[in-house]
Amino acid sequence: MRQRTLSAAIFVMTTLIGIIAFFYPFWLPLVKQSAITSQSHAADSPLMLTLLVGVCFVVLLLEVQGQATSAKLIALLGMLIAINSILRFIEAAFPLPGGFSPIFFLIVATGYIFGARFGFLMGALTLLVSSLITGLMGPWLPYQMFTAGWVGLTAPLCRPAVWMLNGEGKWREVLVLALFGGFWGLVFGVIMNIWFWPFATGPAGQYWEPGISLSETLQRYALFYVVTSLVWDVARSAGNVALTLILGLPTLAALRRFQSRFTFEYRPLFPSSPTQGEL
């Protein structure tokens, strides 16, 4: 119980750090803006990456300190991350339409079945390992890890909706996860654009400038997003929905099979008889 509380506190702190990392440029009196977006966060990205990787390993160590089933779940997590990393490698070799990526479906399904902590690790470590395999590394990586981690972290929020629909293990459950994946297909792009947007330059009506009001900032970002990213993210959203509808039932069944085998508790049918010394 104490280990779970500690790991939950670590995730809360990490989420707060991630939010600050995305939004702190808006609080600076002066931001160096450039047309080359890859220079954004060039100074702080290594620190964020080190922090995130350190947090993931600390949580994994806490999990392994528990029961033997925890070690089995960690092994399962490694297998799922490897599968997702291969999927992203295929995506890099044969680019899919728009922002569609096959990795989000498994992140959502894993977080939904195994819980928020497992989902966060699945999302963050998938982006880390797949970036090492594909070479898609840059100052954007820790921000992708944060956002993908949040996808898995929030996946258990689907459970109340499924419960209200009384559809667990049926097509209604898959439909809820499909809508959730479609939602995150858009929100992932909305969040990820923020990592470079305050540093970018362009038409005044679409880019941020120090000193403008909050309402004007939101208006400019909304226009920027619609013009540059909406179509791209709609493809990701539609892909998440389609992949969940196609693979949802067999994937959830397989994950539940692993869950039932790794989390069972042995309880003897009859209590042991007292020894002679206890009589």
Buried (B, 14 or more C-beta within 10 A) or exposed (E): EEBEEEBEEBBEEBBEBBEEBBEEBBEEEEBEBEEEBEBBBEEBBEEBBEBBBEBBEBBBEBBBEEEEBBBBBBEBBEEBBBEBBBBBBEBBEEEBEBBBBBBBBBBBBBBBBBBBBBBBBBBBBBBBBBBEBBEBEBBBBBBBBBBBBBBBBBBBEBBEBBEEEEBEEEEBBBBBBBBBBBBBBBBBBBBBBBBBBBBBEEEEEBBBEEEEEEEEBEBBBEBBBEEBBBEEBBBBBBBBBBBBBEBBBEBBEEBEEBBEEBEEEEEEEEEEEEEEEEE
